[in-house]
Amino acid sequence: MAPRNVTQILSDEADIQLAILSVESGPTQKNRRAASIDQVPESTPRDRRAGKSARRDCQPNSKKLTKQEEQVIVNHLLDLDQCEFVPTYEAVRDMADELLAARGTGQVGIHWPRNFSKQETKAKYGICDEDVYNFDEAGFMMGKITTQIVVTASERRVRPKATQPGNREWVTWVAAINAAGWAVPPFLIFAGQYQCGQ
């Protein structure tokens, strides 16, 4: 699936705001009619008028700390670095647990400091999910495949394979997907006939 670009998201938001304005300005205009005119889901203008914020403005349920609490931890870590103290992951986890204890909620997980430091690196350098890719490659042997019965020793543990004489060729298949969820079309690498310059 291709990523939604920023202009599409902004135009969707503009359509939602138009639907809200048309409901609020016209006494006879209903949510359903305004939503159908502006081509937005009926529930969205109704929810926004009721005070529900947009999904992109909400904090995910999986995040235990607020942005302010995370910023407090970052500032404290930078202060410790200025004083040449090097906190361990355990110390960072303790800082987060103290902030959560003040609020009366649970604790962060054992891997939270590592994930938090990775997240801060992405924010520091402005790395988007669309810029993070996972590549994978696999090799295939191309040739003639036939069904045949083979005779092997009974002690053999693996499935027997007959070697094919002649036209065998290795092909490499490379695929990639990014963290936003859309995939790059896979490509194949065939063996060349001539080696390029020596």
N, C-alpha and C positions, 0 to 999 in steps of 0.2 A: 504494500500500500504506500503510495507516495505521501510525503509529509504535507501537511497543510501549511501554506505560506502565511506570513504575517498579514498581508493585505486581505486574505480570505477571512481570517479571524476578526480583523477590524471591521470588515463589511458586515459580518454576522452580528457583531456587537452593535453596529449602527442600525441594522434592521430591528434588533431587539429594542433599542432606545426609541426608534420611530413608532413601534407598536405600543410601547408604554405611553408615549406622548399622545398618540391618537386615542387611547382609552381614557387618559386623564383629561383631554381637552374636550372630547365630545360626550355629552350626557347619554346619548343613545348607543355609543360605540361599546361593544362588548369585547372581552378578551379573545373569544374564539374568532370573531370577525376580523379584529385587528391582526391577530396572528396569521390568519389565512391571507390577508392582503399583503403583509410584509414577509410572508413565507418563513415564519419561525414557528417552533413548537408552541402549542397553546399554553402549556404549563410555564414556559419560561417568563413571559411578561407578567403573569399572575404571581409567580414566585418572587420576581424582582420587586414588584410593587409591595409585596408582603415583607420585604426586608432581607430576603435571602440573597447572598452575594454570589457572584459568578464563580464557577468552579476553579478557574485559574487563579482567583484571588484567595481561595481557601487553603488552609494548611492541611496537608494529608494526615489521616488518622495514624499513619505509621510513624510520624514524627512526634517524639515525646517532648522535646524542648521547643519553646517558641523561638522566633528569630532573635528577639532581644536576649534571651538566655544564652543562645549560641554565641551571640556577639560578646556577651560578658565573658564567656570562656575563652574566646579568641583573644580578647584584650588582656585577660589575665595571663594567658600563655605568652603573649608578646612581652608583657611586663617581666615575667620570669626569665625570658630569653635575654632581655636587656640586662638583668642582674646576673646573667650567666648561670642560671639554674636550668637544668634540663629535666622537665617532668616526664615521667614514664606514662605508658598507656593507663596503668592502674591509677596514677594520680589524676589523670584527665577524667577517667571514669568516676573517681571519687568526687571531683568538682561537679560533674553533671548530676550525680546522685544527691549531693547536698542541695543543689538548686531544686531538684524534684521533691526532696523531702520538705523543703520550705513551702512548697505548694500542696503537699500532702498526697502526692501520686507515687507510683512505683519507682523502679530503678531502670537504668539503661542496661542493655545487653552487654555481654562480655566482648563482643566485636565492635561495639559502638565507637570507641576512640579511633580505630583504624578506618572505619567507614566515614567518620566525621572528618578526619584529616584528608581523605581522598576527595570528599565533597568540597572542602575548602580549597583544594588545589584546582578543581574544576572552576570554581567561582573566581579564584584569583586570576587565572589566565583566560577567563571568558570562554571556556570550552562548553559547547552545547551538546545535547544528546545526539543531535544530527551529525556531529563531528566525531563520534566515538564508534568505531567499527570493529567487528569480529570477523576475521577471515578464517576459512578452513579450506584445506586442499585434500584431494584424494587421488590416488593413482589407479589406473585401470589398464589391463593388458587387453589389447584388441587383437582378435584373430578369429579363426574358425572354431565354432563350438559345435560339438556333436554329442549325441547320447550314445554311450557304449558301455559294455560290461567289461570290467577289468579284473584281473586275478592278482591278489596281493597276499602277503603273509598274514596269518591270523593274529600275530602279535602287534600289528600296526595299530597305533592309537588314533592317528588322524585320518581323515578321509583321503583316499588316494586321488592324485591328479595326474592326468596324462600330459606330458610336455608335447607341445605342438611344434612340429618342424615348420620352417618357412616364414610366412608373413605375419610375424607377431610384432606388435608395436605398442609402446607405452604411451599413454595419454594422461595428462594431469588435468584435473577439474578443480577450479577455484571458485568458491562462492563467498559472499560477504553479506552481512546484515548489520545495520547500525542500531544504536541503543534506542532510537525513536521508533523502531519496529518495521522499517521498510528495507527491502533487500535490493542489492545490486544484482543485475542479471548475471548468472554464472558464465564463466568463459573457460574454454578448453585450450590446452597447450599441447600441440603435437610436436614430435621430434622433427628437427630440421634436416635437410639433406646435406647441407654443407656447413662446416664450422666457420664462423666469421673470423677474419684476420687473426693472426697469431702474434 
